[in-house]
Structures are given as structure tokens and as C-alpha cells.
Amino acid sequence: MQRNSSSSSNSSLTQQLGERWLTLIRRLQDDPKLAQVMSTSVGQYLRSRPFLALALLLFSAMAALPIGLFLLFALITIVMSVVGFVFFEVFLLFVGGITLLSVLSGIVLFSLLVSVIVTGVFVTIPNLLKRYYPHVAKRKESEEESPELNQK
């Protein structure tokens, strides 16, 4: 008896599944977009070859996931390369800024060194002239004093 009740429930389930399938097919056939596709030459070709239509449907359904994963991979790769490029540009600007700071610091030190040397030479040479050539220094002092006397 259990077999009889289980077989009757299986047949009723199969019948319900068949009715749902037919309802789905009727709804798809009544869809204006599908009717428009089926009126094209490709649609007519697939209607005359149902096995090819089923193979195309299965291929499209099964290829959606790998194509979606590939497009996701490509998008992530592009985003990562853009972010990496931005970080690389920031790194290059940082290195350039540090280099510029170093060069400018070197120029400042060089300028200070040259000014110290020039100031030292400017102070040292007249003192050396006074010490080793006193007659040159006296002559210049007398020339400086004589115009003052002449003006008074």
C-alpha cells in the first residue's frame, strides 16, 4: 500500500511540474521581446533546430560564470594598477622632493662657505698688506687724509 501512495504522490508531483513547465513556456512564447527575437533569421534557424537552440542556451548559461569572473578579475586588475600607479607617482614625488631639498641644502651650505671664504679674504688681505708692505698702507692713508685737508 505504501508503494501505491508513493507512486500516486510521485505522479501528482510530476503532473504539477509538467503544468508549471508548460505555463512557463506559454509565458515565454507570449513575451513580445522573445517574439521579436524569434522573428529574426537567427530565431527562425534556432526554431527549426531545437537541439542547437538547447546547446546554445546551455553554453550561454554555463559561460556566464567564467566570463563574469574574468570581467571581475579584469576590473580588479585595472583598479589595482591605477591605485599602484597613484602610489608610485606619490613615491616619485616624495623622492623628487627629498632630492630637491638636498640640492637646495647643498646650495645653502656652498653659499655660506663661499661667503665665509670671501669675507675672510676681504679682511685678511688688507691686514697682510699692512704687515708686510707698510709703505703701501701709509701711502694710502696719507692720500686719504690729504683730500680732507684740501677741502677744509
C-alpha positions in Angstrom: 0.0 0.0 0.0 2.8 2.3 0.7 4.0 1.8 -2.9 0.7 2.8 -4.2 0.5 6.0 -2.2 4.1 7.0 -3.0 3.6 6.3 -6.7 0.5 8.3 -6.8 2.3 11.2 -5.0 5.1 11.0 -7.5 2.7 11.1 -10.4 0.9 14.1 -9.0 4.3 15.9 -8.4 5.3 15.0 -12.0 2.0 16.3 -13.3 2.4 19.6 -11.3 5.9 20.0 -12.6 4.7 19.4 -16.2 2.0 22.0 -15.8 4.4 24.6 -14.4 6.8 23.9 -17.3 4.0 24.4 -19.9 2.9 27.6 -18.1 6.5 28.9 -18.3 6.8 28.0 -22.0 3.5 29.7 -22.8 4.6 32.8 -20.9 7.9 32.9 -22.8 6.1 32.5 -26.1 3.8 35.3 -25.3 6.7 37.7 -24.4 7.0 40.4 -27.1 10.7 40.7 -26.7 11.2 36.9 -27.3 8.7 37.1 -30.2 10.8 39.8 -31.8 14.0 37.8 -31.4 12.3 34.7 -32.8 11.1 36.6 -35.8 14.7 37.2 -36.9 16.6 34.8 -39.2 18.6 33.5 -36.3 15.4 32.9 -34.3 13.9 31.0 -37.2 17.1 29.0 -37.6 17.1 28.0 -33.9 13.3 27.2 -34.0 13.9 24.7 -36.8 16.9 23.1 -34.9 15.8 22.7 -31.2 18.9 20.7 -30.3 21.2 23.5 -31.4 19.0 26.0 -29.5 19.3 23.9 -26.4 23.1 23.6 -26.8 23.3 27.4 -27.3 21.2 28.0 -24.2 23.3 25.7 -22.1 26.5 27.2 -23.4 25.3 30.7 -22.6 24.2 29.7 -19.1 27.4 27.9 -18.4 29.7 30.6 -19.9 28.1 33.4 -17.8 30.0 32.5 -14.7 33.5 32.2 -16.2 33.0 35.4 -18.2 31.7 37.2 -15.2 34.7 36.0 -13.1 37.1 37.1 -15.9 35.5 40.6 -16.1 35.7 40.9 -12.3 39.4 39.9 -12.5 40.0 42.4 -15.2 38.2 45.2 -13.2 40.1 44.4 -10.1 43.4 44.3 -12.0 42.6 47.7 -13.6 41.7 49.2 -10.2 44.9 47.8 -8.6 47.1 49.1 -11.4 45.5 52.6 -11.1 46.0 52.5 -7.3 49.5 51.2 -7.7 50.2 53.9 -10.3 49.0 56.6 -7.9 51.2 55.2 -5.1 54.1 55.0 -7.5 53.6 58.7 -8.5 53.4 59.7 -4.9 56.6 57.8 -4.2 58.3 59.5 -7.1 57.1 63.0 -6.0 58.4 62.2 -2.5 61.8 61.1 -3.8 61.9 64.2 -6.1 61.0 66.5 -3.2 63.7 65.0 -0.9 66.2 65.3 -3.8 65.3 69.0 -4.3 65.5 69.6 -0.5 69.0 68.0 -0.5 70.2 70.0 -3.5 68.9 73.3 -2.0 70.5 72.5 1.3 73.8 71.9 -0.5 73.5 75.2 -2.3 72.9 76.9 1.0 75.9 75.3 2.6 78.0 76.2 -0.5 76.8 79.8 -0.4 77.7 80.1 3.3 81.1 78.6 2.7 81.9 80.9 -0.2 80.7 83.9 1.7 82.9 83.0 4.7 85.9 82.5 2.4 85.3 85.8 0.5 84.8 87.7 3.8 87.9 86.1 5.2 89.9 87.0 2.1 88.4 90.6 2.2 89.5 91.0 5.8 92.9 89.1 5.6 94.4 90.7 2.5 94.4 94.3 3.8 95.9 93.1 7.2 98.6 91.2 5.3 99.4 94.2 3.2 99.7 96.4 6.3 102.0 93.9 8.0 104.3 93.1 5.1 104.1 96.2 3.0 103.6 99.1 5.5 104.8 101.7 3.0 101.8 100.9 0.7 99.4 101.2 3.6 100.9 104.5 4.7 100.8 106.0 1.3 97.1 105.1 1.0 96.4 106.7 4.5 98.2 109.9 3.5 96.2 110.1 0.3 93.0 109.7 2.2 94.0 112.4 4.7 95.2 115.0 2.2 91.9 115.4 0.4 90.3 116.1 3.7 92.9 118.8 4.4 92.4 120.3 0.9 88.7 120.6 1.4 88.9 122.5 4.7 
